[in-house]
């Protein structure tokens, strides 16, 4: 077994080699241990750059994609961030070290409960996790400086676009669930929305409604 220091060095090297170069993002990913968010038989693969299965038929994204999405989001320390798709909680934990406040929502109550336990263990007090339909965002807390969606929709959901502050950025995968999707960066300007295509990705589909678990 590789010693922790060497494992961390390899992990960060893999991130850099895939294009994650923002020093704040790399520091946050160094300080949040992905192993805390991986369960069962996959724990020994937590430091590999690959997606892994988690409960409720969902996945924890590969670290380089988490890093690239976080980097594209350009989070500043005063930002209020909405994450749609809590999953394991790994992405929200990284965002919590970069932003003032993180709201994360998932349709699977079990994933929200499990993520909340990890946040409490790590003393990440600026994350609010909510079980709900993320495709509608969180109107009560809007507008958001940054929005990140970790499930693919055919188009950026209208309610999420509406909850983005002018000057805000949203990063999300867009495309049919059974084909390669594109990672899109949306910037809201006073005139409307600007779209930038970043790279091809594969994510689970964004599903409406609350799951029965």
PEFENLIN-V817604 format. One record per residue. N is the residue number from 1. RES is the residue in one letter. PHI is phi in degrees with one decimal (* if undefined). NEAR is the number of other C-alpha atoms within 10 Angstrom. Layout:
n->N res->RES phi->PHI near->NEAR
n->N res->RES phi->PHI near->NEAR
//
This chain:
n->1 res->X phi->* near->5
n->2 res->X phi->-67.0 near->8
n->3 res->X phi->-72.1 near->7
n->4 res->X phi->-55.9 near->9
n->5 res->X phi->-64.9 near->9
n->6 res->X phi->-68.3 near->10
n->7 res->X phi->-61.9 near->14
n->8 res->X phi->-65.7 near->17
n->9 res->X phi->-62.8 near->12
n->10 res->X phi->-64.3 near->15
n->11 res->X phi->-59.9 near->19
n->12 res->X phi->-68.4 near->20
n->13 res->X phi->-63.1 near->13
n->14 res->X phi->-61.5 near->17
n->15 res->X phi->-62.5 near->22
n->16 res->X phi->-61.6 near->16
n->17 res->X phi->-66.4 near->10
n->18 res->X phi->-94.6 near->14
n->19 res->X phi->107.2 near->13
n->20 res->X phi->-86.1 near->23
n->21 res->X phi->-120.4 near->15
n->22 res->X phi->-66.1 near->15
n->23 res->X phi->-66.0 near->10
n->24 res->X phi->-65.8 near->16
n->25 res->X phi->-66.1 near->22
n->26 res->X phi->-63.2 near->19
n->27 res->X phi->-64.3 near->14
n->28 res->X phi->-62.2 near->17
n->29 res->X phi->-73.7 near->25
n->30 res->X phi->-73.3 near->15
n->31 res->X phi->-86.0 near->13
n->32 res->X phi->-100.7 near->17
n->33 res->X phi->-82.0 near->17
n->34 res->X phi->-59.8 near->22
n->35 res->X phi->-60.3 near->14
n->36 res->X phi->-69.3 near->17
n->37 res->X phi->-111.7 near->21
n->38 res->X phi->-114.3 near->23
n->39 res->X phi->-114.6 near->15
n->40 res->X phi->64.1 near->7
n->41 res->X phi->-69.4 near->7
n->42 res->X phi->-96.6 near->12
n->43 res->X phi->-59.4 near->14
n->44 res->X phi->-75.2 near->12
n->45 res->X phi->-107.9 near->14
n->46 res->X phi->-61.3 near->21
n->47 res->X phi->-103.1 near->19
n->48 res->X phi->-90.7 near->16
n->49 res->X phi->-84.7 near->16
n->50 res->X phi->-150.9 near->13
n->51 res->X phi->-71.2 near->17
n->52 res->X phi->-133.2 near->17
n->53 res->X phi->-69.5 near->14
n->54 res->X phi->-128.2 near->17
n->55 res->X phi->-62.9 near->15
n->56 res->X phi->64.0 near->13
n->57 res->X phi->70.4 near->8
n->58 res->X phi->-103.2 near->18
n->59 res->X phi->-133.3 near->17
n->60 res->X phi->-97.7 near->24
n->61 res->X phi->-64.5 near->22
n->62 res->X phi->-68.6 near->16
n->63 res->X phi->-54.6 near->25
n->64 res->X phi->-65.7 near->22
n->65 res->X phi->-71.1 near->21
n->66 res->X phi->-57.1 near->20
n->67 res->X phi->-63.2 near->25
n->68 res->X phi->-67.9 near->22
n->69 res->X phi->-66.5 near->24
n->70 res->X phi->-64.8 near->23
n->71 res->X phi->-62.2 near->19
n->72 res->X phi->-65.4 near->20
n->73 res->X phi->-72.8 near->23
n->74 res->X phi->51.5 near->18
n->75 res->X phi->-73.0 near->23
n->76 res->X phi->-110.1 near->15
n->77 res->X phi->-61.3 near->12
n->78 res->X phi->-99.0 near->11
n->79 res->X phi->-76.2 near->18
n->80 res->X phi->-104.8 near->21
n->81 res->X phi->-116.7 near->32
n->82 res->X phi->-109.9 near->31
n->83 res->X phi->-111.2 near->25
n->84 res->X phi->-102.3 near->28
n->85 res->X phi->105.0 near->29
n->86 res->X phi->-61.2 near->28
n->87 res->X phi->57.3 near->29
n->88 res->X phi->-74.1 near->27
n->89 res->X phi->98.3 near->28
n->90 res->X phi->-62.1 near->25
n->91 res->X phi->-62.6 near->26
n->92 res->X phi->-62.3 near->30
n->93 res->X phi->-63.2 near->27
n->94 res->X phi->-64.0 near->25
n->95 res->X phi->-60.7 near->29
n->96 res->X phi->-64.4 near->23
n->97 res->X phi->-83.7 near->21
n->98 res->X phi->-109.0 near->22
n->99 res->X phi->-112.9 near->21
n->100 res->X phi->-75.8 near->16
n->101 res->X phi->-149.4 near->20
n->102 res->X phi->-124.4 near->26
n->103 res->X phi->-108.0 near->23
n->104 res->X phi->-127.5 near->30
n->105 res->X phi->-129.9 near->27
n->106 res->X phi->-145.1 near->25
n->107 res->X phi->-79.4 near->25
n->108 res->X phi->-100.3 near->23
n->109 res->X phi->-59.5 near->19
n->110 res->X phi->-61.1 near->17
n->111 res->X phi->-65.1 near->24
n->112 res->X phi->-63.2 near->23
n->113 res->X phi->-60.4 near->15
n->114 res->X phi->-67.1 near->15
n->115 res->X phi->-64.8 near->23
n->116 res->X phi->-60.2 near->20
n->117 res->X phi->-62.6 near->12
n->118 res->X phi->-67.2 near->17
n->119 res->X phi->-58.0 near->22
n->120 res->X phi->-65.8 near->11
n->121 res->X phi->-60.6 near->10
n->122 res->X phi->-86.7 near->13
n->123 res->X phi->59.5 near->10
n->124 res->X phi->-93.8 near->16
n->125 res->X phi->-88.9 near->11
n->126 res->X phi->-101.1 near->17
n->127 res->X phi->-111.7 near->23
n->128 res->X phi->-113.0 near->16
n->129 res->X phi->-104.7 near->22
n->130 res->X phi->-133.4 near->21
n->131 res->X phi->-88.2 near->19
n->132 res->X phi->-179.5 near->22
n->133 res->X phi->-87.0 near->20
n->134 res->X phi->-66.8 near->27
n->135 res->X phi->-65.7 near->23
n->136 res->X phi->-96.6 near->16
n->137 res->X phi->67.3 near->25
n->138 res->X phi->-133.7 near->22
n->139 res->X phi->-55.8 near->12
n->140 res->X phi->-62.7 near->7
n->141 res->X phi->-103.6 near->12
n->142 res->X phi->-68.8 near->16
n->143 res->X phi->-84.3 near->20
n->144 res->X phi->-109.1 near->25
n->145 res->X phi->-73.6 near->23
n->146 res->X phi->-141.3 near->26
n->147 res->X phi->-132.3 near->28
n->148 res->X phi->-125.9 near->25
n->149 res->X phi->-118.8 near->27
n->150 res->X phi->-109.5 near->23
n->151 res->X phi->-147.9 near->22
n->152 res->X phi->-91.9 near->23
n->153 res->X phi->-111.5 near->21
n->154 res->X phi->-69.0 near->13
n->155 res->X phi->-141.8 near->11
n->156 res->X phi->-57.0 near->19
n->157 res->X phi->-60.0 near->16
n->158 res->X phi->-54.7 near->11
n->159 res->X phi->-60.3 near->14
n->160 res->X phi->-72.8 near->23
n->161 res->X phi->-58.5 near->21
n->162 res->X phi->-67.4 near->16
n->163 res->X phi->-91.4 near->22
n->164 res->X phi->-89.9 near->23
n->165 res->X phi->-65.0 near->19
n->166 res->X phi->-61.5 near->17
n->167 res->X phi->92.7 near->12
n->168 res->X phi->-81.2 near->23
n->169 res->X phi->-127.4 near->26
n->170 res->X phi->-123.1 near->28
n->171 res->X phi->-121.1 near->28
n->172 res->X phi->-159.2 near->25
n->173 res->X phi->-83.4 near->32
n->174 res->X phi->-128.8 near->26
n->175 res->X phi->147.3 near->21
n->176 res->X phi->-64.5 near->16
n->177 res->X phi->-66.6 near->17
n->178 res->X phi->-99.0 near->10
n->179 res->X phi->-124.9 near->10
n->180 res->X phi->-68.3 near->14
n->181 res->X phi->-102.3 near->20
n->182 res->X phi->-111.5 near->20
n->183 res->X phi->-82.8 near->24
n->184 res->X phi->-117.0 near->22
n->185 res->X phi->-111.3 near->20
n->186 res->X phi->-110.8 near->23
n->187 res->X phi->-114.6 near->21
n->188 res->X phi->-88.2 near->19
n->189 res->X phi->-113.9 near->14
n->190 res->X phi->-58.8 near->8
n->191 res->X phi->-89.2 near->7
n->192 res->X phi->152.1 near->9
n->193 res->X phi->-124.5 near->15
n->194 res->X phi->-108.1 near->11
n->195 res->X phi->-116.1 near->13
n->196 res->X phi->-131.0 near->12
n->197 res->X phi->-88.3 near->13
n->198 res->X phi->-100.4 near->16
n->199 res->X phi->-172.8 near->12
n->200 res->X phi->-74.7 near->13
n->201 res->X phi->-145.2 near->17
n->202 res->X phi->-131.4 near->21
n->203 res->X phi->-131.7 near->27
n->204 res->X phi->-64.5 near->17
n->205 res->X phi->-71.9 near->18
n->206 res->X phi->-78.3 near->22
n->207 res->X phi->-112.9 near->16
n->208 res->X phi->-80.4 near->12
n->209 res->X phi->86.1 near->14
n->210 res->X phi->-93.5 near->14
n->211 res->X phi->-72.7 near->15
n->212 res->X phi->-93.3 near->8
n->213 res->X phi->-141.7 near->9
//
